[in-house]
Amino acid sequence: MSNLFPDNTVTTAAPAPPDPRIESAWRAYERQFLPHPSGKSLLLACSLFGLTLGTSLVAGTHFAVAYAHNEAVSWDEFIRAFTLVYRNPLALAAGLPFALTLLTILLAHELGHFFACRHHHIHSSYPFFIPFPTLIGTLGAFILIRSPIRTTRALFDVGASGPLVGFFVAVPALIYGIVHAKLVTGLGDPASVGIVLGSPLLLKVLAPIFHHGASSANLLLHPVGRAAWVGFFATSLNLLPAVQLDGGHIVRSISRPAHRLTSIVVPALLVVLGFRYWGGWYVWAALLVGIHFLRTLPIYNPEPLGAKRYAAAILSLVIFVLCFMPAPFVE
């Protein structure tokens, strides 16, 4: 089927103001035909949340034991934590501080998207978590959007709401993690430890304030703070200004040409970062290139964002700078 509303339509006439009768009819249609997600969707979401809680408990137990041994990461303890699933499940309770904090941050992020969709009468799924036996216990979470995003304001709100809410939930957890952190000499030296976890700019700013002038390089975060670290890492990834990521939605709502440009430039920059700092950026660059070829739905009403949303866009950029780590993992 041909696209009846192409993004690159050229016209010299000013766009006609939206017809109130059409808007009213669309709202009535939305209320009648865009219901809440089904009970099966809720059951699937709850099941995935339960599984992710399990894998996050394993990861959290590893971080708790590593913290007790003055280590940021211990691969031996990480593998041993998986054996507790059948040997001594109650021992996984040590991972609760990390797991509950991380899932709260991720859930807050996704609920920000979910309620933004409901506010703009956009049909979406419940948040779906992705359980996976990684070092952090999950590959994150997502929602599925199942109806058009009709206006630039709606596009901006859906894109910006998740990172903003998730960030402000994670900040208190980071401060708690800094206050209860340990000073460990050599923690930032790859020759002394197996793997070094990077420090976002926010951690470098807050560490000396809340831990007696300590440097973030030698600060071993409490597991609650480590969960916040994961939340900031996820926020920075989502705010990459490309394709259909949250940052891409924000840029597209402001300027479509800028969005097309950043969707090309950002993967190239990630390749450079992969060569210089962390090989995982190659995977993200490839992922963004793949998403670039997916069809992007048109925005039917490119209404102005307004001063408040432009201020929120600047805040989103500041949050990205505070959270982004060129080298999140160093071996």
MOGIMO-V564836 format. One record per residue. N is the residue number from 1. RES is the residue in one letter. SS is DSSP state (@ for helix, = for strand, . for the rest). NEAR is the number of other C-alpha atoms within 8 Angstrom. Layout:
# MOGIMO-V564836
n:N res:RES ss:SS near:NEAR
n:N res:RES ss:SS near:NEAR
This chain:
# MOGIMO-V564836
n:1 res:M ss:. near:2
n:2 res:S ss:. near:3
n:3 res:N ss:. near:5
n:4 res:L ss:. near:4
n:5 res:F ss:. near:7
n:6 res:P ss:. near:7
n:7 res:D ss:. near:6
n:8 res:N ss:. near:4
n:9 res:T ss:. near:6
n:10 res:V ss:. near:4
n:11 res:T ss:. near:5
n:12 res:T ss:. near:4
n:13 res:A ss:. near:4
n:14 res:A ss:. near:5
n:15 res:P ss:. near:4
n:16 res:A ss:. near:4
n:17 res:P ss:. near:4
n:18 res:P ss:. near:7
n:19 res:D ss:. near:6
n:20 res:P ss:@ near:6
n:21 res:R ss:@ near:6
n:22 res:I ss:@ near:8
n:23 res:E ss:@ near:9
n:24 res:S ss:@ near:8
n:25 res:A ss:@ near:8
n:26 res:W ss:@ near:8
n:27 res:R ss:@ near:9
n:28 res:A ss:@ near:8
n:29 res:Y ss:@ near:9
n:30 res:E ss:@ near:10
n:31 res:R ss:@ near:9
n:32 res:Q ss:@ near:7
n:33 res:F ss:@ near:6
n:34 res:L ss:. near:10
n:35 res:P ss:. near:7
n:36 res:H ss:. near:5
n:37 res:P ss:. near:10
n:38 res:S ss:. near:6
n:39 res:G ss:@ near:6
n:40 res:K ss:@ near:6
n:41 res:S ss:@ near:10
n:42 res:L ss:@ near:10
n:43 res:L ss:@ near:8
n:44 res:L ss:@ near:9
n:45 res:A ss:@ near:12
n:46 res:C ss:@ near:8
n:47 res:S ss:@ near:8
n:48 res:L ss:@ near:12
n:49 res:F ss:@ near:12
n:50 res:G ss:@ near:8
n:51 res:L ss:@ near:9
n:52 res:T ss:@ near:14
n:53 res:L ss:@ near:12
n:54 res:G ss:@ near:8
n:55 res:T ss:@ near:13
n:56 res:S ss:@ near:15
n:57 res:L ss:@ near:16
n:58 res:V ss:@ near:15
n:59 res:A ss:@ near:17
n:60 res:G ss:@ near:17
n:61 res:T ss:@ near:15
n:62 res:H ss:@ near:14
n:63 res:F ss:@ near:14
n:64 res:A ss:@ near:12
n:65 res:V ss:@ near:9
n:66 res:A ss:@ near:13
n:67 res:Y ss:@ near:13
n:68 res:A ss:@ near:7
n:69 res:H ss:. near:6
n:70 res:N ss:. near:9
n:71 res:E ss:. near:11
n:72 res:A ss:. near:13
n:73 res:V ss:. near:10
n:74 res:S ss:. near:11
n:75 res:W ss:@ near:6
n:76 res:D ss:@ near:6
n:77 res:E ss:@ near:10
n:78 res:F ss:@ near:12
n:79 res:I ss:@ near:8
n:80 res:R ss:@ near:8
n:81 res:A ss:@ near:13
n:82 res:F ss:@ near:8
n:83 res:T ss:@ near:9
n:84 res:L ss:@ near:11
n:85 res:V ss:@ near:10
n:86 res:Y ss:@ near:6
n:87 res:R ss:@ near:6
n:88 res:N ss:. near:9
n:89 res:P ss:@ near:9
n:90 res:L ss:@ near:5
n:91 res:A ss:@ near:8
n:92 res:L ss:@ near:14
n:93 res:A ss:@ near:9
n:94 res:A ss:@ near:10
n:95 res:G ss:@ near:16
n:96 res:L ss:@ near:11
n:97 res:P ss:@ near:10
n:98 res:F ss:@ near:15
n:99 res:A ss:@ near:14
n:100 res:L ss:@ near:9
n:101 res:T ss:@ near:12
n:102 res:L ss:@ near:13
n:103 res:L ss:@ near:9
n:104 res:T ss:@ near:8
n:105 res:I ss:@ near:14
n:106 res:L ss:@ near:12
n:107 res:L ss:@ near:11
n:108 res:A ss:@ near:12
n:109 res:H ss:@ near:15
n:110 res:E ss:@ near:13
n:111 res:L ss:@ near:10
n:112 res:G ss:@ near:14
n:113 res:H ss:@ near:14
n:114 res:F ss:@ near:14
n:115 res:F ss:@ near:8
n:116 res:A ss:@ near:12
n:117 res:C ss:@ near:13
n:118 res:R ss:@ near:10
n:119 res:H ss:@ near:7
n:120 res:H ss:. near:7
n:121 res:H ss:. near:10
n:122 res:I ss:. near:14
n:123 res:H ss:. near:13
n:124 res:S ss:= near:13
n:125 res:S ss:. near:11
n:126 res:Y ss:. near:11
n:127 res:P ss:. near:13
n:128 res:F ss:= near:11
n:129 res:F ss:= near:13
n:130 res:I ss:= near:11
n:131 res:P ss:= near:15
n:132 res:F ss:. near:9
n:133 res:P ss:. near:9
n:134 res:T ss:. near:8
n:135 res:L ss:. near:6
n:136 res:I ss:. near:9
n:137 res:G ss:. near:15
n:138 res:T ss:= near:13
n:139 res:L ss:= near:9
n:140 res:G ss:= near:9
n:141 res:A ss:= near:11
n:142 res:F ss:= near:8
n:143 res:I ss:. near:12
n:144 res:L ss:. near:8
n:145 res:I ss:= near:9
n:146 res:R ss:. near:8
n:147 res:S ss:. near:7
n:148 res:P ss:. near:7
n:149 res:I ss:. near:9
n:150 res:R ss:. near:10
n:151 res:T ss:= near:11
n:152 res:T ss:@ near:15
n:153 res:R ss:@ near:11
n:154 res:A ss:@ near:12
n:155 res:L ss:@ near:13
n:156 res:F ss:@ near:12
n:157 res:D ss:@ near:10
n:158 res:V ss:@ near:15
n:159 res:G ss:@ near:15
n:160 res:A ss:@ near:15
n:161 res:S ss:@ near:12
n:162 res:G ss:@ near:15
n:163 res:P ss:@ near:15
n:164 res:L ss:@ near:11
n:165 res:V ss:@ near:11
n:166 res:G ss:@ near:16
n:167 res:F ss:@ near:14
n:168 res:F ss:@ near:8
n:169 res:V ss:@ near:10
n:170 res:A ss:@ near:12
n:171 res:V ss:@ near:9
n:172 res:P ss:@ near:8
n:173 res:A ss:@ near:13
n:174 res:L ss:@ near:15
n:175 res:I ss:@ near:11
n:176 res:Y ss:@ near:11
n:177 res:G ss:@ near:14
n:178 res:I ss:@ near:15
n:179 res:V ss:@ near:8
n:180 res:H ss:. near:8
n:181 res:A ss:. near:11
n:182 res:K ss:= near:9
n:183 res:L ss:= near:8
n:184 res:V ss:. near:9
n:185 res:T ss:. near:6
n:186 res:G ss:. near:8
n:187 res:L ss:. near:15
n:188 res:G ss:. near:10
n:189 res:D ss:. near:8
n:190 res:P ss:. near:11
n:191 res:A ss:. near:5
n:192 res:S ss:. near:7
n:193 res:V ss:. near:11
n:194 res:G ss:. near:9
n:195 res:I ss:. near:10
n:196 res:V ss:= near:14
n:197 res:L ss:= near:9
n:198 res:G ss:. near:9
n:199 res:S ss:. near:10
n:200 res:P ss:. near:11
n:201 res:L ss:@ near:11
n:202 res:L ss:@ near:8
n:203 res:L ss:@ near:10
n:204 res:K ss:@ near:11
n:205 res:V ss:@ near:8
n:206 res:L ss:@ near:10
n:207 res:A ss:@ near:15
n:208 res:P ss:@ near:12
n:209 res:I ss:@ near:8
n:210 res:F ss:@ near:10
n:211 res:H ss:. near:10
n:212 res:H ss:. near:7
n:213 res:G ss:. near:8
n:214 res:A ss:. near:10
n:215 res:S ss:. near:9
n:216 res:S ss:@ near:10
n:217 res:A ss:@ near:7
n:218 res:N ss:@ near:12
n:219 res:L ss:= near:14
n:220 res:L ss:= near:13
n:221 res:L ss:. near:14
n:222 res:H ss:. near:14
n:223 res:P ss:@ near:13
n:224 res:V ss:@ near:15
n:225 res:G ss:@ near:14
n:226 res:R ss:@ near:12
n:227 res:A ss:@ near:14
n:228 res:A ss:@ near:15
n:229 res:W ss:@ near:9
n:230 res:V ss:@ near:10
n:231 res:G ss:@ near:14
n:232 res:F ss:@ near:13
n:233 res:F ss:@ near:12
n:234 res:A ss:@ near:9
n:235 res:T ss:@ near:13
n:236 res:S ss:@ near:13
n:237 res:L ss:@ near:8
n:238 res:N ss:@ near:10
n:239 res:L ss:. near:13
n:240 res:L ss:. near:12
n:241 res:P ss:. near:15
n:242 res:A ss:. near:16
n:243 res:V ss:. near:12
n:244 res:Q ss:. near:8
n:245 res:L ss:. near:12
n:246 res:D ss:@ near:15
n:247 res:G ss:@ near:14
n:248 res:G ss:@ near:16
n:249 res:H ss:@ near:17
n:250 res:I ss:@ near:14
n:251 res:V ss:@ near:13
n:252 res:R ss:@ near:11
n:253 res:S ss:@ near:13
n:254 res:I ss:@ near:8
n:255 res:S ss:. near:8
n:256 res:R ss:@ near:9
n:257 res:P ss:@ near:7
n:258 res:A ss:@ near:9
n:259 res:H ss:@ near:14
n:260 res:R ss:@ near:10
n:261 res:L ss:@ near:8
n:262 res:T ss:@ near:10
n:263 res:S ss:@ near:14
n:264 res:I ss:@ near:10
n:265 res:V ss:@ near:8
n:266 res:V ss:@ near:12
n:267 res:P ss:@ near:13
n:268 res:A ss:@ near:9
n:269 res:L ss:@ near:8
n:270 res:L ss:@ near:12
n:271 res:V ss:@ near:11
n:272 res:V ss:@ near:8
n:273 res:L ss:@ near:11
n:274 res:G ss:@ near:12
n:275 res:F ss:@ near:8
n:276 res:R ss:@ near:6
n:277 res:Y ss:. near:9
n:278 res:W ss:. near:13
n:279 res:G ss:. near:8
n:280 res:G ss:@ near:7
n:281 res:W ss:@ near:11
n:282 res:Y ss:@ near:10
n:283 res:V ss:@ near:8
n:284 res:W ss:@ near:10
n:285 res:A ss:@ near:13
n:286 res:A ss:@ near:9
n:287 res:L ss:@ near:8
n:288 res:L ss:@ near:12
n:289 res:V ss:@ near:10
n:290 res:G ss:@ near:8
n:291 res:I ss:@ near:9
n:292 res:H ss:@ near:8
n:293 res:F ss:. near:6
n:294 res:L ss:. near:6
n:295 res:R ss:. near:4
n:296 res:T ss:. near:4
n:297 res:L ss:. near:5
n:298 res:P ss:. near:8
n:299 res:I ss:. near:10
n:300 res:Y ss:. near:7
n:301 res:N ss:= near:8
n:302 res:P ss:. near:9
n:303 res:E ss:. near:7
n:304 res:P ss:. near:6
n:305 res:L ss:. near:11
n:306 res:G ss:. near:6
n:307 res:A ss:@ near:6
n:308 res:K ss:@ near:7
n:309 res:R ss:@ near:9
n:310 res:Y ss:@ near:9
n:311 res:A ss:@ near:8
n:312 res:A ss:@ near:9
n:313 res:A ss:@ near:10
n:314 res:I ss:@ near:8
n:315 res:L ss:@ near:8
n:316 res:S ss:@ near:12
n:317 res:L ss:@ near:8
n:318 res:V ss:@ near:8
n:319 res:I ss:@ near:11
n:320 res:F ss:@ near:12
n:321 res:V ss:@ near:9
n:322 res:L ss:@ near:9
n:323 res:C ss:@ near:13
n:324 res:F ss:. near:12
n:325 res:M ss:. near:10
n:326 res:P ss:. near:7
n:327 res:A ss:. near:8
n:328 res:P ss:. near:10
n:329 res:F ss:= near:9
n:330 res:V ss:= near:11
n:331 res:E ss:. near:6
